[in-house]
């Protein structure tokens, strides 16, 4: 399917400019796509590594919780949790490889951790559990942010791939066909003009 144009030299000149821009844009988008895919794979690897780390940390956290529960009792733990502060989540925008994503941060994490430390009289066991909890909370927040980055980059890869395909398989081929069409029409016009001039010349000479 050709782009509808008047087969003139001016249109041909404009089409050549547009075709050049389209090919340049296609190359830039291909480079962007390659960088996005590389960045995506890097982020996926980072996310998987962090996931494995969290999965290794959580059993220890649960084990510590059960130990504390056995020492203090379920009722005391339930009463304590009633007054536990809720996490205040703040979202901020991050730009990764030119892609925007939401990053999470717990604004009152120190308040939460301090509250957990006041759960029972200080002990070396509780302090160790407190440090473990702090690390796993930080890892979980980081993991949630990484997941958002991976999702946003994946969506941008899909959108960029569509634009690359649209240029490569639709717009540029249509421009090339239209360019050939204008060439043919201009050649036909030139042959017609030449034929007309020859007939006119023959008429004038006779």
Rosetta blueprint (number, residue, H / E / L):
1 X L
2 X L
3 X L
4 X L
5 X L
6 X L
7 X L
8 X L
9 X H
10 X H
11 X H
12 X H
13 X H
14 X H
15 X H
16 X H
17 X H
18 X H
19 X H
20 X H
21 X H
22 X H
23 X H
24 X H
25 X H
26 X H
27 X H
28 X H
29 X H
30 X H
31 X H
32 X H
33 X H
34 X H
35 X H
36 X H
37 X H
38 X H
39 X H
40 X H
41 X H
42 X H
43 X H
44 X H
45 X H
46 X H
47 X H
48 X H
49 X H
50 X H
51 X H
52 X H
53 X H
54 X H
55 X H
56 X H
57 X H
58 X H
59 X H
60 X H
61 X H
62 X H
63 X H
64 X H
65 X H
66 X H
67 X H
68 X H
69 X H
70 X H
71 X H
72 X H
73 X L
74 X H
75 X H
76 X H
77 X H
78 X H
79 X H
80 X H
81 X H
82 X H
83 X L
84 X L
85 X L
86 X L
87 X L
88 X L
89 X E
90 X E
91 X E
92 X E
93 X E
94 X E
95 X E
96 X E
97 X L
98 X L
99 X E
100 X E
101 X E
102 X E
103 X E
104 X E
105 X E
106 X E
107 X L
108 X L
109 X H
110 X H
111 X H
112 X H
113 X H
114 X H
115 X H
116 X H
117 X H
118 X L
119 X L
120 X L
121 X L
122 X L
123 X L
124 X H
125 X H
126 X H
127 X H
128 X H
129 X H
130 X H
131 X H
132 X H
133 X H
134 X H
135 X H
136 X H
137 X H
138 X H
139 X H
140 X H
141 X H
142 X H
143 X H
144 X H
145 X H
146 X H
147 X H
148 X H
149 X H
150 X H
151 X H
152 X H
153 X H
154 X H
155 X H
156 X H
157 X H
158 X H
159 X H
160 X H
161 X H
162 X H
163 X H
164 X H
165 X H
166 X H
167 X H
168 X H
169 X H
170 X H
171 X H
172 X H
173 X H
174 X H
175 X H
176 X H
177 X H
178 X H
179 X H
180 X H
181 X H
182 X H
183 X H
184 X H
185 X H
186 X H
187 X H
188 X H
189 X H
190 X H
191 X H
192 X H
193 X H
194 X H
195 X H
196 X H
197 X H
198 X H
199 X H
200 X H
201 X H
202 X H
203 X H
204 X H
205 X H
206 X L
